Amino acid sequence: MAKTMQGTVSSTKGDKTIVVTVNTRKTHPLYRKQYTVSTKFMAHDEKNEAEVGDKVSISECRPLSARKRHTLDRIIEKPKLRAGSLAATKVEEAEEEEK
């Protein structure tokens, strides 16, 4: 069975490629303190449907290129306000007018 992970899309610069940042919590073996480790995975996005900030699920597959070993399963959640969108621009303009 292929391993699946959930993460946030951090880049969509490549064609049919997304970079997904997966955060995991680990416990230090000696000090028993929990800390967060973030790892970036390159995943194949056939339809170029994921955008930066989306929460996605990816799964392992055969090697698709030198660094791509995952594929996009599904988009779990899209952010409510995306930077650069029309709604976000109107909110920023309203805040500037208040100042």
Residue pairs with C-beta under 8 A, 6 or more apart in sequence:
2 59
2 60
2 61
3 59
3 60
4 57
4 58
4 59
4 60
4 73
5 20
5 22
5 41
5 57
5 58
5 59
5 70
6 22
6 55
6 56
6 57
6 58
6 76
7 20
7 21
7 22
7 23
7 41
7 55
7 56
7 58
8 20
8 21
8 53
8 54
8 55
8 56
9 18
9 19
9 20
9 21
9 50
9 51
9 52
9 53
9 54
9 56
10 19
10 20
10 21
10 40
10 52
11 18
11 19
11 52
12 18
12 19
12 45
12 48
12 50
12 51
12 52
13 19
14 42
15 48
16 44
16 45
16 46
16 48
17 42
17 43
17 44
17 45
17 68
18 42
18 43
18 45
18 50
18 56
18 72
19 40
19 41
19 42
19 43
20 40
20 41
20 42
20 43
20 56
20 58
20 70
21 38
21 39
21 40
22 38
22 39
22 40
22 41
23 36
23 37
23 38
24 36
24 37
24 38
24 39
25 34
25 35
25 36
25 37
26 34
26 35
26 36
26 37
27 33
27 34
27 35
28 34
28 35
41 58
41 69
41 70
42 65
42 67
42 68
42 69
42 70
43 56
43 58
43 68
43 70
43 71
43 72
44 61
44 64
44 68
44 70
44 71
44 72
45 72
46 71
46 72
49 72
49 75
50 56
50 72
50 75
51 78
51 82
52 82
53 78
53 79
53 82
53 83
54 75
54 76
54 77
54 78
54 79
55 75
55 76
55 77
55 78
56 72
56 73
56 74
56 75
56 76
57 72
57 73
57 74
57 76
58 70
58 71
58 72
58 73
59 70
59 71
59 73
60 69
60 70
61 69
61 70
61 71
62 69
63 69
64 71
81 87
81 88
81 91
82 88
